[in-house]
């Protein structure tokens, strides 16, 4: 009996393996097309993870990973004791937090606005105009806004002076009061159109018959948005919020590095720009270890935030990523 049962189990395993191999062979070209993507992620996502060991070493490129001295958590103590670390951490949380609080609902509202436009040509024009800034690099975008906000012939200063709002040109980019609002505004200007694409895709998947039935029942457009559109994209909203919240330790290096200056360093210096400034000024191989240490610190906090937000989403029986 034992031998018979073992033979049957072995036969089932062989049949299952045969079916899997047959299915793989039938879909072989799909697997072939995935090879470039697999290679890309292996080279640029997984292989660089070996560099994490630099955060625990006094890394020397000549000696490599195996020859560099292991220093444990000394590098973490070093970055926590860097000048202006507390200020940079506070600025990072404030700027990224405001981007989340303002940008997240603004993107949803913008997607709902576009979804309510029924004139096809006008809708496409609005979408195209809102998408375009996303494809401009922050280097160029920062140059444009510096020029427009410049006190020396800048368009915005000229307009505000002519209408009497300002008595004299104002240096917006050098003001600690105006800098953070400018960062938030330019972030929305550049990314809101592209970020709304996911919500527009989710809105397009809602059954149009729900709108027709609610319209027959006398529901206004506002009620349709509240009771049909928003519940229809709630899962997407939760998932994107989890991803956005897990990125609170990254306030946007490209934007802050290109738009910041010494006059607004008090409010514009974030963790990423602080460590880069330190690497540029300190020199030596020690900077490589500190850069890796900062990356590990930010990634660890981001992972914790991700797990917490995901747990809360599960707790309220919402969509979650894991």
Helices and strands as residue ranges (DSSP letters): H 2-26, H 28-41, I 42-46, G 47-56, E 57-58, H 64-67, E 69-70, H 74-80, H 85-98, I 99-103, H 104-115, H 120-132, G 133-135, H 138-148, H 155-162, G 172-174, H 176-204, H 208-216, H 221-224, I 225-229, H 230-232, H 234-245, H 253-259, G 262-264, H 265-268, H 271-282, H 286-315
